[in-house]
Amino acid sequence: MQLRDIAHSRTGDKGNISNVSVIAYRPEDWPVLLEQVTAERVRDHFGSLIAGDVVRYELPQIGALNFVMYEALGGGVTRSLALDPHGKCLSSRLLTLPIEVQR
């Protein structure tokens, strides 16, 4: 399976809301993404960096999942994603399949 991209942004008055979007590379990857990348898996990945809820939004028209993470503490989500600018660290833990991020 391949991902087209993993995107991250921070919002909120205090920058305490993180948005992570995971985008499938091919239409046939969409069902796998839907099945395997759950809000619980995202929450487990970030652990104590997220104090609030993780909400998953499905965007099938573009083959993407968007996760909104409330009370993302101290920019830790940003720092943990920055360890791998291609998102491989994040995606390899969120998915049980080996993947390559296409840029």
Contacts in CASP RR format, 6 or more apart in sequence:
PFRMAT RR
TARGET T0000
AUTHOR 0000-0000-0000
METHOD contacts of the structure
MODEL  1
MQLRDIAHSRTGDKGNISNVSVIAYRPEDWPVLLEQVTAERVRDHFGSLI
AGDVVRYELPQIGALNFVMYEALGGGVTRSLALDPHGKCLSSRLLTLPIE
VQR
1 24 0 8 1.000
1 25 0 8 1.000
1 29 0 8 1.000
1 32 0 8 1.000
1 33 0 8 1.000
1 95 0 8 1.000
1 97 0 8 1.000
1 98 0 8 1.000
1 99 0 8 1.000
2 24 0 8 1.000
2 25 0 8 1.000
2 26 0 8 1.000
2 29 0 8 1.000
2 99 0 8 1.000
2 100 0 8 1.000
2 101 0 8 1.000
2 102 0 8 1.000
3 22 0 8 1.000
3 23 0 8 1.000
3 24 0 8 1.000
3 25 0 8 1.000
3 29 0 8 1.000
3 33 0 8 1.000
3 91 0 8 1.000
3 99 0 8 1.000
3 100 0 8 1.000
3 101 0 8 1.000
3 102 0 8 1.000
4 23 0 8 1.000
4 24 0 8 1.000
4 25 0 8 1.000
4 101 0 8 1.000
4 102 0 8 1.000
5 21 0 8 1.000
5 23 0 8 1.000
5 101 0 8 1.000
5 102 0 8 1.000
5 103 0 8 1.000
6 20 0 8 1.000
6 21 0 8 1.000
6 22 0 8 1.000
6 23 0 8 1.000
6 81 0 8 1.000
6 86 0 8 1.000
6 87 0 8 1.000
6 90 0 8 1.000
6 91 0 8 1.000
6 101 0 8 1.000
7 19 0 8 1.000
7 20 0 8 1.000
7 21 0 8 1.000
7 23 0 8 1.000
8 18 0 8 1.000
8 19 0 8 1.000
8 20 0 8 1.000
8 21 0 8 1.000
8 77 0 8 1.000
8 78 0 8 1.000
8 81 0 8 1.000
9 18 0 8 1.000
9 19 0 8 1.000
10 16 0 8 1.000
10 17 0 8 1.000
10 18 0 8 1.000
10 19 0 8 1.000
10 72 0 8 1.000
10 75 0 8 1.000
10 77 0 8 1.000
10 78 0 8 1.000
11 17 0 8 1.000
11 19 0 8 1.000
15 72 0 8 1.000
15 75 0 8 1.000
16 70 0 8 1.000
16 71 0 8 1.000
16 72 0 8 1.000
16 73 0 8 1.000
16 74 0 8 1.000
17 68 0 8 1.000
17 69 0 8 1.000
17 70 0 8 1.000
17 71 0 8 1.000
17 72 0 8 1.000
18 50 0 8 1.000
18 68 0 8 1.000
18 69 0 8 1.000
18 72 0 8 1.000
18 75 0 8 1.000
18 77 0 8 1.000
18 78 0 8 1.000
19 66 0 8 1.000
19 67 0 8 1.000
19 68 0 8 1.000
19 69 0 8 1.000
20 42 0 8 1.000
20 66 0 8 1.000
20 67 0 8 1.000
20 69 0 8 1.000
20 77 0 8 1.000
20 81 0 8 1.000
20 90 0 8 1.000
21 64 0 8 1.000
21 65 0 8 1.000
21 66 0 8 1.000
21 67 0 8 1.000
22 33 0 8 1.000
22 37 0 8 1.000
22 64 0 8 1.000
22 65 0 8 1.000
22 67 0 8 1.000
22 91 0 8 1.000
22 94 0 8 1.000
23 62 0 8 1.000
23 63 0 8 1.000
23 64 0 8 1.000
24 30 0 8 1.000
24 32 0 8 1.000
24 33 0 8 1.000
24 63 0 8 1.000
24 64 0 8 1.000
25 102 0 8 1.000
27 63 0 8 1.000
30 60 0 8 1.000
30 63 0 8 1.000
32 95 0 8 1.000
32 97 0 8 1.000
33 63 0 8 1.000
33 65 0 8 1.000
33 95 0 8 1.000
34 58 0 8 1.000
34 65 0 8 1.000
36 94 0 8 1.000
36 95 0 8 1.000
36 96 0 8 1.000
36 97 0 8 1.000
37 56 0 8 1.000
37 65 0 8 1.000
37 94 0 8 1.000
37 95 0 8 1.000
38 56 0 8 1.000
39 54 0 8 1.000
39 55 0 8 1.000
39 56 0 8 1.000
39 67 0 8 1.000
40 54 0 8 1.000
41 94 0 8 1.000
42 54 0 8 1.000
42 56 0 8 1.000
42 67 0 8 1.000
42 69 0 8 1.000
42 94 0 8 1.000
43 50 0 8 1.000
43 54 0 8 1.000
43 69 0 8 1.000
45 90 0 8 1.000
45 93 0 8 1.000
45 94 0 8 1.000
46 69 0 8 1.000
46 72 0 8 1.000
46 76 0 8 1.000
46 77 0 8 1.000
46 80 0 8 1.000
48 73 0 8 1.000
49 72 0 8 1.000
49 73 0 8 1.000
49 74 0 8 1.000
49 75 0 8 1.000
49 76 0 8 1.000
49 77 0 8 1.000
49 80 0 8 1.000
50 69 0 8 1.000
50 70 0 8 1.000
50 71 0 8 1.000
50 72 0 8 1.000
50 73 0 8 1.000
50 77 0 8 1.000
51 70 0 8 1.000
51 71 0 8 1.000
51 72 0 8 1.000
51 73 0 8 1.000
52 69 0 8 1.000
52 70 0 8 1.000
52 71 0 8 1.000
53 69 0 8 1.000
53 70 0 8 1.000
54 67 0 8 1.000
54 68 0 8 1.000
54 69 0 8 1.000
54 70 0 8 1.000
55 67 0 8 1.000
55 68 0 8 1.000
55 70 0 8 1.000
56 65 0 8 1.000
56 66 0 8 1.000
56 67 0 8 1.000
57 65 0 8 1.000
57 66 0 8 1.000
57 67 0 8 1.000
57 68 0 8 1.000
58 65 0 8 1.000
59 65 0 8 1.000
59 66 0 8 1.000
69 77 0 8 1.000
80 89 0 8 1.000
80 90 0 8 1.000
81 87 0 8 1.000
81 89 0 8 1.000
81 90 0 8 1.000
83 89 0 8 1.000
84 90 0 8 1.000
86 101 0 8 1.000
86 103 0 8 1.000
87 101 0 8 1.000
88 99 0 8 1.000
88 100 0 8 1.000
88 101 0 8 1.000
91 99 0 8 1.000
91 101 0 8 1.000
92 98 0 8 1.000
92 99 0 8 1.000
END
